[in-house]
Amino acid sequence: MSQNNSDKDDQTSTSKKTISLPISRVKLIMKSSPDVSSINQDALFLTTKATELFVQHLALSSFNNGAGKESNTLSYSDLAHTAEETETFHFLTDILPKKIFARDYLKSLEQMQEEEGDF
């Protein structure tokens, strides 16, 4: 029986080493949902690992498609561009909008008002 428990402890410590996001933070985010009453440890681990893999995939896609490839950097604009241009990440466009300067926004707003005035 003690052999079985030590094997389980070894698996738990090994699986914790394979993730880098803090499990306690993921648990806190999951518990913030009113629909969640309790969280199974396996579900917590799998959610944390899936989140890590998703973030890694987003970062690699953004890096490969971004302008920072030459300088070996990843910027917010690379992430926003990937969210806008890649169908897989399109659901992130509200979270990662493209940044625009206020003067550019004001110009586009003026143009829209002029177009509405023409009708």
ZADO-1210 file (C-alpha; in nm, 4 decimals, padded with zeros to 6 digits):
<atoms>
<atom x="00.0000" y="00.0000" z="00.0000" code="MET" pos="1"/>
<atom x="00.2819" y="00.2427" z="00.0851" code="SER" pos="2"/>
<atom x="00.4458" y="00.1632" z="-00.2515" code="GLN" pos="3"/>
<atom x="00.1260" y="00.2699" z="-00.4264" code="ASN" pos="4"/>
<atom x="00.1151" y="00.5998" z="-00.2335" code="ASN" pos="5"/>
<atom x="00.4791" y="00.6789" z="-00.3078" code="SER" pos="6"/>
<atom x="00.4201" y="00.6117" z="-00.6788" code="ASP" pos="7"/>
<atom x="00.1269" y="00.8510" z="-00.6714" code="LYS" pos="8"/>
<atom x="00.3369" y="01.1149" z="-00.4908" code="ASP" pos="9"/>
<atom x="00.6127" y="01.0734" z="-00.7522" code="ASP" pos="10"/>
<atom x="00.3589" y="01.1212" z="-01.0323" code="GLN" pos="11"/>
<atom x="00.2181" y="01.4307" z="-00.8632" code="THR" pos="12"/>
<atom x="00.5574" y="01.5921" z="-00.8140" code="SER" pos="13"/>
<atom x="00.6610" y="01.5028" z="-01.1700" code="THR" pos="14"/>
<atom x="00.3408" y="01.6442" z="-01.3171" code="SER" pos="15"/>
<atom x="00.3822" y="01.9669" z="-01.1185" code="LYS" pos="16"/>
<atom x="00.7281" y="02.0078" z="-01.2667" code="LYS" pos="17"/>
<atom x="00.5868" y="01.9907" z="-01.6203" code="THR" pos="18"/>
<atom x="00.3844" y="02.3103" z="-01.5817" code="ILE" pos="19"/>
<atom x="00.5046" y="02.6615" z="-01.5229" code="SER" pos="20"/>
<atom x="00.1819" y="02.8503" z="-01.4545" code="LEU" pos="21"/>
<atom x="00.0897" y="02.8758" z="-01.0868" code="PRO" pos="22"/>
<atom x="-00.1837" y="02.6216" z="-01.0194" code="ILE" pos="23"/>
<atom x="-00.3198" y="02.8302" z="-00.7324" code="SER" pos="24"/>
<atom x="-00.3804" y="03.1242" z="-00.9681" code="ARG" pos="25"/>
<atom x="-00.5601" y="02.9046" z="-01.2211" code="VAL" pos="26"/>
<atom x="-00.7710" y="02.7594" z="-00.9396" code="LYS" pos="27"/>
<atom x="-00.8595" y="03.1104" z="-00.8227" code="LEU" pos="28"/>
<atom x="-00.9691" y="03.2061" z="-01.1748" code="ILE" pos="29"/>
<atom x="-01.1734" y="02.8878" z="-01.2103" code="MET" pos="30"/>
<atom x="-01.3430" y="02.9436" z="-00.8728" code="LYS" pos="31"/>
<atom x="-01.4374" y="03.2972" z="-00.9745" code="SER" pos="32"/>
<atom x="-01.7064" y="03.1431" z="-01.1956" code="SER" pos="33"/>
<atom x="-02.0387" y="03.1078" z="-01.0136" code="PRO" pos="34"/>
<atom x="-02.0977" y="02.7780" z="-01.1958" code="ASP" pos="35"/>
<atom x="-01.7962" y="02.6112" z="-01.0318" code="VAL" pos="36"/>
<atom x="-01.8459" y="02.4689" z="-00.6840" code="SER" pos="37"/>
<atom x="-01.5495" y="02.2331" z="-00.6557" code="SER" pos="38"/>
<atom x="-01.2472" y="02.1573" z="-00.8695" code="ILE" pos="39"/>
<atom x="-01.0952" y="01.8135" z="-00.9131" code="ASN" pos="40"/>
<atom x="-00.7139" y="01.8148" z="-00.8931" code="GLN" pos="41"/>
<atom x="-00.6838" y="01.6324" z="-01.2258" code="ASP" pos="42"/>
<atom x="-00.9134" y="01.8854" z="-01.3934" code="ALA" pos="43"/>
<atom x="-00.7122" y="02.1683" z="-01.2404" code="LEU" pos="44"/>
<atom x="-00.3852" y="02.0222" z="-01.3675" code="PHE" pos="45"/>
<atom x="-00.5249" y="01.9611" z="-01.7172" code="LEU" pos="46"/>
<atom x="-00.6733" y="02.3109" z="-01.7375" code="THR" pos="47"/>
<atom x="-00.3410" y="02.4612" z="-01.6305" code="THR" pos="48"/>
<atom x="-00.1486" y="02.2539" z="-01.8849" code="LYS" pos="49"/>
<atom x="-00.3971" y="02.3335" z="-02.1627" code="ALA" pos="50"/>
<atom x="-00.3690" y="02.7045" z="-02.0823" code="THR" pos="51"/>
<atom x="00.0086" y="02.6838" z="-02.1003" code="GLU" pos="52"/>
<atom x="-00.0038" y="02.5078" z="-02.4360" code="LEU" pos="53"/>
<atom x="-00.2513" y="02.7619" z="-02.5712" code="PHE" pos="54"/>
<atom x="-00.0359" y="03.0569" z="-02.4643" code="VAL" pos="55"/>
<atom x="00.2700" y="02.8877" z="-02.6114" code="GLN" pos="56"/>
<atom x="00.0893" y="02.8291" z="-02.9428" code="HIS" pos="57"/>
<atom x="-00.0293" y="03.1915" z="-02.9531" code="LEU" pos="58"/>
<atom x="00.3199" y="03.3207" z="-02.8771" code="ALA" pos="59"/>
<atom x="00.4889" y="03.0997" z="-03.1378" code="LEU" pos="60"/>
<atom x="00.2333" y="03.1885" z="-03.4046" code="SER" pos="61"/>
<atom x="00.2680" y="03.5574" z="-03.3244" code="SER" pos="62"/>
<atom x="00.6469" y="03.5382" z="-03.3262" code="PHE" pos="63"/>
<atom x="00.6610" y="03.3508" z="-03.6570" code="ASN" pos="64"/>
<atom x="00.4163" y="03.5903" z="-03.8249" code="ASN" pos="65"/>
<atom x="00.5341" y="03.9064" z="-03.6512" code="GLY" pos="66"/>
<atom x="00.7813" y="04.1793" z="-03.7251" code="ALA" pos="67"/>
<atom x="01.0041" y="04.0952" z="-03.4297" code="GLY" pos="68"/>
<atom x="01.1506" y="03.7843" z="-03.5873" code="LYS" pos="69"/>
<atom x="01.4617" y="03.9713" z="-03.7002" code="GLU" pos="70"/>
<atom x="01.5256" y="04.1204" z="-03.3572" code="SER" pos="71"/>
<atom x="01.4130" y="03.8047" z="-03.1728" code="ASN" pos="72"/>
<atom x="01.1329" y="03.9882" z="-02.9880" code="THR" pos="73"/>
<atom x="00.7600" y="03.9499" z="-02.9477" code="LEU" pos="74"/>
<atom x="00.5464" y="04.2610" z="-02.9099" code="SER" pos="75"/>
<atom x="00.1850" y="04.3400" z="-02.8322" code="TYR" pos="76"/>
<atom x="00.1295" y="04.4408" z="-03.1927" code="SER" pos="77"/>
<atom x="00.2460" y="04.0950" z="-03.3063" code="ASP" pos="78"/>
<atom x="-00.0113" y="03.9338" z="-03.0744" code="LEU" pos="79"/>
<atom x="-00.2866" y="04.1721" z="-03.1881" code="ALA" pos="80"/>
<atom x="-00.2043" y="04.1114" z="-03.5545" code="HIS" pos="81"/>
<atom x="-00.2154" y="03.7339" z="-03.5054" code="THR" pos="82"/>
<atom x="-00.5491" y="03.7581" z="-03.3222" code="ALA" pos="83"/>
<atom x="-00.6926" y="03.9643" z="-03.6067" code="GLU" pos="84"/>
<atom x="-00.5492" y="03.7710" z="-03.9011" code="GLU" pos="85"/>
<atom x="-00.5631" y="03.4078" z="-03.7822" code="THR" pos="86"/>
<atom x="-00.9049" y="03.2455" z="-03.7682" code="GLU" pos="87"/>
<atom x="-00.8026" y="03.0225" z="-03.4766" code="THR" pos="88"/>
<atom x="-00.7289" y="03.3262" z="-03.2586" code="PHE" pos="89"/>
<atom x="-01.0002" y="03.5560" z="-03.3924" code="HIS" pos="90"/>
<atom x="-01.1992" y="03.5273" z="-03.0691" code="PHE" pos="91"/>
<atom x="-00.9186" y="03.7241" z="-02.8991" code="LEU" pos="92"/>
<atom x="-00.9687" y="04.0421" z="-03.1052" code="THR" pos="93"/>
<atom x="-01.1695" y="04.2064" z="-02.8246" code="ASP" pos="94"/>
<atom x="-00.8987" y="04.1228" z="-02.5716" code="ILE" pos="95"/>
<atom x="-00.6044" y="04.2074" z="-02.7994" code="LEU" pos="96"/>
<atom x="-00.7234" y="04.4971" z="-03.0149" code="PRO" pos="97"/>
<atom x="-00.4808" y="04.6692" z="-03.2480" code="LYS" pos="98"/>
<atom x="-00.3505" y="04.9864" z="-03.0901" code="LYS" pos="99"/>
<atom x="-00.4040" y="05.3043" z="-03.2833" code="ILE" pos="100"/>
<atom x="-00.2946" y="05.6596" z="-03.2146" code="PHE" pos="101"/>
<atom x="-00.5586" y="05.9039" z="-03.0964" code="ALA" pos="102"/>
<atom x="-00.4937" y="06.1312" z="-03.3947" code="ARG" pos="103"/>
<atom x="-00.5583" y="05.8409" z="-03.6340" code="ASP" pos="104"/>
<atom x="-00.8801" y="05.7564" z="-03.4532" code="TYR" pos="105"/>
<atom x="-00.9948" y="06.1184" z="-03.4610" code="LEU" pos="106"/>
<atom x="-00.9214" y="06.1380" z="-03.8352" code="LYS" pos="107"/>
<atom x="-01.1240" y="05.8232" z="-03.9042" code="SER" pos="108"/>
<atom x="-01.4034" y="05.9548" z="-03.6820" code="LEU" pos="109"/>
<atom x="-01.4106" y="06.2827" z="-03.8782" code="GLU" pos="110"/>
<atom x="-01.4210" y="06.0904" z="-04.2068" code="GLN" pos="111"/>
<atom x="-01.7102" y="05.8808" z="-04.0840" code="MET" pos="112"/>
<atom x="-01.8994" y="06.1925" z="-03.9777" code="GLN" pos="113"/>
<atom x="-01.8352" y="06.3564" z="-04.3153" code="GLU" pos="114"/>
<atom x="-01.9616" y="06.0464" z="-04.4954" code="GLU" pos="115"/>
<atom x="-02.2766" y="06.0449" z="-04.2818" code="GLU" pos="116"/>
<atom x="-02.3269" y="06.4146" z="-04.3568" code="GLY" pos="117"/>
<atom x="-02.3151" y="06.3434" z="-04.7318" code="ASP" pos="118"/>
<atom x="-02.6251" y="06.1232" z="-04.7124" code="PHE" pos="119"/>
</atoms>
